């Protein structure tokens, strides 16, 4: 798969999936729309101390999940920006071409195999 359009399609699809997943545990930060913030799970019973503790625990879990998803989301956005800029597939460390097998495995790859 060396066609840039195929990589763009794959990255765009992944971006959509990530946005869906991000929305299940967080929301876009109203102050900074490029950032996501975790939301606590809704229990409806926060006045009980045990429920409040569960709420905090759920929020912490959502924060961890959101962090991982947001990192991948930002990598996908950066790859799409590199496609638009004409720099996609170039290792950020060496400036050499990223191996096609690496891009096939991870279209958002930023470095060649030597600089993983």
PARO-802168 format. One line per 3 residues: number of its first residue (from 1); their letters; for each residue z, y, x negated of N, C-alpha, C, O, CB. Coordinates in Angstrom, 2 decimals. Glycine has a CB too. Example, Ala and Ser with C-alpha at 12.3 -4.5 7.8 and 13.67 -1.06 7.14 Angstrom:
% PARO-802168
1) as) 7.80 -5.69 -13.19 7.80 -4.50 -12.30 7.80 -3.30 -13.20 8.46 -3.32 -14.24 9.05 -4.47 -11.31  7.08 -2.25 -12.85 7.14 -1.06 -13.67 7.87 0.03 -12.90 8.04 1.14 -13.41 5.72 -0.60 -14.08
***
This chain:
% PARO-802168
1) xxx) 0.00 -1.17 -0.84 0.00 0.00 0.00 0.00 1.24 -0.89 1.07 1.74 -1.23 1.22 0.00 0.96  -1.14 1.72 -1.27 -1.22 2.90 -2.11 -1.69 4.12 -1.34 -1.82 5.19 -1.93 -2.15 2.64 -3.25  -1.93 4.00 -0.06 -2.42 5.11 0.74 -1.25 6.02 1.10 -0.28 5.59 1.71 -3.13 4.60 2.01
4) xxx) -1.37 7.31 0.70 -0.32 8.28 0.95 0.02 8.40 2.44 1.18 8.59 2.80 -0.73 9.64 0.39  -0.98 8.27 3.29 -0.73 8.37 4.73 0.17 7.25 5.23 0.98 7.46 6.13 -2.05 8.34 5.49  0.04 6.06 4.65 0.89 4.95 5.05 2.34 5.23 4.67 3.26 4.94 5.44 0.41 3.64 4.41
7) xxx) 2.55 5.79 3.48 3.91 6.15 3.06 4.47 7.23 3.98 5.64 7.18 4.37 3.93 6.63 1.58  3.64 8.18 4.33 4.08 9.26 5.20 4.47 8.72 6.58 5.47 9.15 7.16 2.97 10.32 5.34  3.68 7.79 7.10 4.00 7.18 8.39 5.33 6.43 8.31 6.18 6.57 9.19 2.87 6.23 8.84
10) xxx) 5.50 5.64 7.27 6.75 4.88 7.11 7.95 5.81 7.00 8.98 5.57 7.61 6.68 3.97 5.89  7.81 6.86 6.21 8.91 7.80 6.04 9.21 8.56 7.33 10.37 8.79 7.66 8.58 8.80 4.92  8.18 8.95 8.06 8.38 9.65 9.32 9.07 8.76 10.34 9.95 9.22 11.08 7.04 10.14 9.87
13) xxx) 8.69 7.49 10.39 9.35 6.54 11.29 10.81 6.36 10.90 11.69 6.33 11.76 8.62 5.19 11.27  11.07 6.22 9.60 12.45 6.06 9.15 13.27 7.31 9.47 14.43 7.21 9.85 12.50 5.77 7.63  12.67 8.47 9.33 13.35 9.73 9.66 13.80 9.71 11.12 14.93 10.08 11.43 12.42 10.95 9.39
16) xxx) 12.91 9.27 12.01 13.26 9.19 13.43 14.39 8.22 13.70 15.30 8.51 14.48 12.05 8.79 14.23  14.34 7.05 13.04 15.41 6.06 13.21 16.74 6.61 12.70 17.78 6.42 13.33 15.05 4.76 12.48  16.69 7.28 11.56 17.91 7.84 10.99 18.50 8.93 11.89 19.71 9.00 12.07 17.64 8.40 9.60
19) xxx) 17.64 9.77 12.46 18.13 10.81 13.37 18.81 10.19 14.59 19.82 10.71 15.07 16.98 11.72 13.82  18.26 9.10 15.09 18.87 8.40 16.22 20.23 7.84 15.83 21.20 7.97 16.58 17.95 7.27 16.72  20.31 7.22 14.66 21.57 6.65 14.19 22.59 7.76 13.92 23.77 7.62 14.27 21.34 5.81 12.93
22) xxx) 22.15 8.84 13.30 23.06 9.95 13.02 23.65 10.51 14.32 24.83 10.86 14.37 22.32 11.07 12.25  22.85 10.59 15.36 23.30 11.14 16.63 24.35 10.26 17.31 25.08 10.72 18.19 22.12 11.34 17.56  24.43 8.99 16.91 25.44 8.11 17.53 26.83 8.33 16.93 27.82 7.97 17.55 25.04 6.65 17.36
25) xxx) 26.91 8.92 15.74 28.21 9.12 15.09 28.48 10.60 14.77 29.56 10.94 14.29 28.28 8.31 13.81  27.51 11.46 15.02 27.72 12.86 14.69 26.78 13.78 15.44 26.10 13.38 16.38 27.56 13.07 13.21  26.77 15.00 15.00 25.87 16.01 15.57 25.48 16.97 14.46 26.14 17.05 13.42 26.55 16.78 16.76
28) xxx) 24.41 17.70 14.70 24.01 18.72 13.74 25.07 19.82 13.75 25.56 20.22 14.80 22.59 19.30 14.08  25.40 20.28 12.59 26.36 21.36 12.44 25.76 22.63 13.03 24.70 23.06 12.58 26.76 21.56 10.94  26.40 23.24 14.04 25.82 24.43 14.66 25.70 25.61 13.69 24.86 26.49 13.90 26.65 24.84 15.86
31) xxx) 26.51 25.65 12.67 26.47 26.74 11.69 25.37 26.48 10.66 24.75 27.43 10.17 27.83 26.89 10.99  25.13 25.21 10.32 24.13 24.83 9.33 23.33 23.65 9.88 23.74 22.50 9.71 24.79 24.47 7.96  22.19 23.91 10.54 21.42 22.83 11.17 20.89 21.78 10.19 20.42 20.73 10.63 20.28 23.41 11.92
34) xxx) 20.95 22.04 8.89 20.53 21.04 7.91 21.64 20.07 7.58 21.45 19.13 6.80 20.05 21.73 6.63  22.81 20.27 8.17 23.97 19.44 7.89 24.40 18.72 9.16 24.19 19.21 10.27 25.14 20.29 7.33  24.99 17.56 8.99 25.52 16.79 10.12 27.03 16.73 9.98 27.55 16.73 8.87 24.90 15.35 10.18
37) xxx) 27.72 16.67 11.10 29.17 16.51 11.07 29.55 15.36 12.00 28.95 15.16 13.05 29.88 17.83 11.50  30.55 14.62 11.57 31.00 13.45 12.32 31.71 13.89 13.60 32.33 14.95 13.66 31.93 12.57 11.47  31.60 13.04 14.61 32.31 13.25 15.86 33.29 12.10 16.06 32.99 10.96 15.70 31.33 13.35 17.06
40) xxx) 34.46 12.39 16.63 35.38 11.29 16.92 34.90 10.50 18.12 34.24 11.06 19.00 36.81 11.82 17.17  35.20 9.23 18.17 34.86 8.47 19.38 35.71 8.99 20.54 36.84 9.43 20.34 35.09 6.94 19.17  35.18 8.95 21.72 35.91 9.44 22.88 36.77 8.33 23.45 36.30 7.23 23.74 34.94 9.97 23.96
43) xxx) 38.06 8.65 23.61 38.97 7.66 24.19 39.49 8.12 25.54 39.73 7.30 26.43 40.14 7.39 23.25  39.65 9.43 25.72 40.19 9.94 26.97 41.68 9.78 27.09 42.25 10.15 28.12 39.53 9.26 28.10  42.34 9.26 26.08 43.78 9.02 26.13 44.51 9.64 24.95 45.50 9.08 24.47 44.06 7.52 26.17
46) xxx) 44.06 10.77 24.46 44.59 11.33 23.23 46.07 11.72 23.29 46.68 11.90 22.23 43.80 12.51 22.86  46.67 11.86 24.48 48.07 12.28 24.55 49.02 11.18 24.07 50.14 11.48 23.65 48.43 12.68 25.99  48.59 9.94 24.12 49.40 8.84 23.60 49.25 8.80 22.08 48.13 8.84 21.58 48.97 7.48 24.25
49) xxx) 50.36 8.72 21.34 50.28 8.71 19.87 49.41 7.58 19.31 48.71 7.77 18.31 51.66 8.60 19.28  49.45 6.41 19.94 48.63 5.30 19.46 47.14 5.60 19.67 46.31 5.29 18.81 49.01 4.01 20.19  46.83 6.20 20.80 45.43 6.56 21.06 44.97 7.66 20.11 43.83 7.66 19.65 45.25 7.01 22.51
52) xxx) 45.87 8.60 19.82 45.53 9.66 18.86 45.26 9.06 17.49 44.34 9.49 16.79 46.68 10.72 18.77  46.05 8.07 17.09 45.84 7.40 15.80 44.50 6.66 15.80 43.77 6.69 14.80 46.99 6.42 15.49  44.18 6.01 16.91 42.89 5.33 17.02 41.74 6.32 16.93 40.70 6.04 16.32 42.80 4.54 18.35
55) xxx) 41.93 7.48 17.53 40.92 8.52 17.49 40.66 8.99 16.06 39.52 9.14 15.64 41.34 9.71 18.36  41.74 9.20 15.32 41.61 9.63 13.93 40.93 8.54 13.11 40.06 8.83 12.28 43.00 9.98 13.32  41.31 7.30 13.33 40.70 6.18 12.61 39.21 6.07 12.93 38.39 5.84 12.04 41.41 4.86 12.96
58) xxx) 38.86 6.25 14.19 37.46 6.22 14.59 36.67 7.36 13.97 35.52 7.18 13.56 37.34 6.27 16.10  37.28 8.52 13.90 36.63 9.68 13.28 36.37 9.41 11.80 35.29 9.71 11.29 37.51 10.95 13.45  37.35 8.85 11.11 37.18 8.53 9.69 36.05 7.52 9.49 35.27 7.63 8.55 38.49 7.98 9.11
61) xxx) 35.97 6.53 10.39 34.88 5.55 10.31 33.53 6.21 10.53 32.57 5.93 9.81 35.09 4.44 11.33  33.46 7.10 11.52 32.21 7.81 11.77 31.83 8.70 10.60 30.64 8.84 10.28 32.33 8.65 13.04  32.82 9.29 9.95 32.55 10.15 8.80 31.92 9.34 7.67 30.97 9.79 7.04 33.85 10.83 8.31
64) xxx) 32.45 8.15 7.41 31.91 7.30 6.35 30.48 6.85 6.68 29.61 6.88 5.81 32.81 6.08 6.13  30.26 6.44 7.90 28.93 6.01 8.33 27.95 7.17 8.24 26.83 7.02 7.74 28.97 5.45 9.77  28.38 8.33 8.73 27.51 9.51 8.74 27.13 9.90 7.32 25.99 10.29 7.06 28.20 10.68 9.45
67) xxx) 28.07 9.82 6.40 27.79 10.20 5.01 26.65 9.36 4.44 25.72 9.89 3.84 29.06 10.05 4.13  26.73 8.05 4.61 25.68 7.16 4.10 24.33 7.44 4.77 23.30 7.50 4.10 26.07 5.70 4.30  24.36 7.61 6.09 23.12 7.89 6.81 22.52 9.23 6.39 21.31 9.35 6.24 23.37 7.88 8.32
70) xxx) 23.38 10.23 6.20 22.89 11.56 5.85 22.29 11.57 4.44 21.31 12.28 4.19 24.03 12.58 5.94  22.85 10.80 3.53 22.28 10.71 2.18 20.87 10.12 2.27 19.94 10.66 1.68 23.19 9.83 1.25  20.73 9.03 2.99 19.40 8.43 3.13 18.45 9.37 3.85 17.29 9.50 3.46 19.49 7.09 3.89
73) xxx) 18.93 10.03 4.89 18.12 11.00 5.64 17.60 12.10 4.71 16.42 12.46 4.78 18.94 11.62 6.80  18.46 12.61 3.86 18.03 13.67 2.93 17.03 13.15 1.91 16.13 13.88 1.51 19.25 14.25 2.21  17.17 11.90 1.49 16.18 11.31 0.58 14.82 11.20 1.26 13.78 11.46 0.64 16.65 9.92 0.09
76) xxx) 14.82 10.79 2.53 13.57 10.67 3.28 12.93 12.04 3.46 11.72 12.19 3.28 13.82 10.01 4.65  13.74 13.05 3.82 13.20 14.41 3.96 12.60 14.92 2.65 11.55 15.56 2.64 14.29 15.37 4.44  13.29 14.63 1.56 12.79 15.06 0.25 11.47 14.36 -0.09 10.58 14.98 -0.66 13.84 14.78 -0.84
79) xxx) 11.36 13.09 0.24 10.11 12.37 -0.02 8.97 12.95 0.81 7.86 13.10 0.31 10.28 10.87 0.30  9.24 13.27 2.07 8.21 13.89 2.90 7.81 15.26 2.34 6.63 15.62 2.38 8.71 14.03 4.36  8.76 16.00 1.83 8.45 17.30 1.21 7.60 17.11 -0.05 6.71 17.91 -0.32 9.74 18.06 0.87
82) xxx) 7.89 16.04 -0.82 7.08 15.78 -2.02 5.66 15.41 -1.64 4.71 15.77 -2.34 7.71 14.65 -2.87  5.49 14.69 -0.54 4.14 14.37 -0.07 3.39 15.67 0.21 2.25 15.84 -0.22 4.17 13.47 1.20  4.03 16.57 0.95 3.39 17.85 1.29 3.10 18.70 0.06 2.11 19.42 0.02 4.28 18.63 2.26
85) xxx) 3.97 18.61 -0.94 3.80 19.41 -2.16 2.84 18.77 -3.15 2.45 19.41 -4.14 5.14 19.62 -2.82  2.46 17.53 -2.90 1.55 16.84 -3.81 2.23 16.25 -5.03 1.56 15.92 -6.01 0.50 17.77 -4.25  3.55 16.11 -4.98 4.29 15.56 -6.12 4.89 14.19 -5.81 5.69 13.67 -6.59 5.39 16.51 -6.52
88) xxx) 4.51 13.61 -4.68 5.05 12.31 -4.29 4.60 11.23 -5.27 3.47 11.24 -5.75 4.62 11.95 -2.84  5.51 10.31 -5.55 5.18 9.18 -6.42 5.33 9.48 -7.89 4.91 8.69 -8.74 3.79 8.74 -6.15  5.92 10.63 -8.22 6.13 11.02 -9.62 7.63 10.93 -9.91 8.44 11.48 -9.17 5.59 12.47 -9.90
91) xxx) 7.98 10.23 -10.97 9.38 10.06 -11.37 9.99 11.41 -11.69 9.42 12.19 -12.46 9.49 9.10 -12.58  11.16 11.69 -11.11 11.83 12.95 -11.35 12.41 13.06 -12.75 12.73 14.16 -13.20 12.93 13.14 -10.34  12.55 11.94 -13.45 13.12 11.96 -14.80 12.02 12.06 -15.85 12.06 12.94 -16.71 13.96 10.70 -15.03
94) xxx) 11.04 11.17 -15.77 10.02 11.09 -16.83 8.74 11.84 -16.50 7.97 12.17 -17.39 9.70 9.66 -17.10  8.51 12.10 -15.22 7.26 12.75 -14.82 6.09 11.78 -14.74 4.96 12.20 -14.51 6.93 13.85 -15.77  6.35 10.49 -14.94 5.30 9.48 -14.85 5.23 8.92 -13.43 6.13 9.13 -12.62 5.55 8.34 -15.87
97) xxx) 4.16 8.22 -13.14 3.97 7.65 -11.81 5.03 6.58 -11.53 5.37 5.77 -12.39 2.55 7.05 -11.68  5.52 6.59 -10.30 6.44 5.54 -9.85 5.59 4.32 -9.49 4.54 4.44 -8.86 7.32 6.02 -8.62  6.06 3.16 -9.89 5.33 1.92 -9.65 5.07 1.72 -8.16 5.96 1.94 -7.34 6.10 0.73 -10.23
100) xxx) 3.85 1.29 -7.79 3.54 1.03 -6.38 4.51 0.03 -5.74 4.87 0.19 -4.57 2.12 0.52 -6.24  4.93 -0.98 -6.47 5.86 -1.96 -5.91 7.19 -1.29 -5.55 7.80 -1.64 -4.55 6.10 -3.11 -6.91  7.62 -0.34 -6.37 8.87 0.38 -6.08 8.71 1.25 -4.83 9.60 1.29 -3.99 9.28 1.26 -7.29
103) xxx) 7.59 1.94 -4.71 7.35 2.77 -3.52 7.19 1.91 -2.28 7.60 2.32 -1.19 6.11 3.64 -3.72  6.60 0.73 -2.42 6.48 -0.17 -1.28 7.85 -0.64 -0.81 8.10 -0.77 0.39 5.59 -1.37 -1.63  8.74 -0.89 -1.77 10.10 -1.34 -1.44 10.93 -0.19 -0.87 11.73 -0.39 0.05 10.78 -1.93 -2.67
106) xxx) 10.75 1.01 -1.43 11.51 2.19 -0.98 10.61 3.41 -1.06 10.50 4.02 -2.13 12.79 2.39 -1.84  9.97 3.77 0.03 9.05 4.91 0.01 9.73 6.24 -0.36 9.04 7.21 -0.70 8.39 5.05 1.34  11.05 6.29 -0.28 11.77 7.52 -0.64 12.22 7.52 -2.09 12.98 8.41 -2.50 12.97 7.70 0.27
109) xxx) 11.78 6.55 -2.88 12.19 6.45 -4.28 11.87 7.73 -5.03 10.79 8.30 -4.88 11.52 5.26 -4.96  12.83 8.17 -5.86 12.66 9.40 -6.62 12.37 9.15 -8.09 11.93 10.04 -8.82 13.89 10.26 -6.49  12.61 7.92 -8.53 12.40 7.59 -9.94 11.68 6.27 -10.09 11.63 5.46 -9.16 13.74 7.55 -10.70
112) xxx) 11.13 6.06 -11.26 10.49 4.79 -11.58 11.58 3.75 -11.86 12.76 4.09 -11.90 9.52 4.93 -12.81  11.19 2.51 -12.04 12.14 1.44 -12.27 12.98 1.67 -13.53 14.16 1.32 -13.57 11.42 0.12 -12.37  12.37 2.26 -14.56 13.07 2.49 -15.80 14.23 3.49 -15.65 15.18 3.47 -16.44 12.09 2.99 -16.84
115) xx) 14.15 4.35 -14.64 15.18 5.40 -14.48 16.00 5.23 -13.22 16.50 6.21 -12.66 14.53 6.77 -14.47  16.15 3.99 -12.76 17.00 3.74 -11.59 18.42 4.18 -11.82 19.27 4.03 -10.93 16.97 2.27 -11.22
***
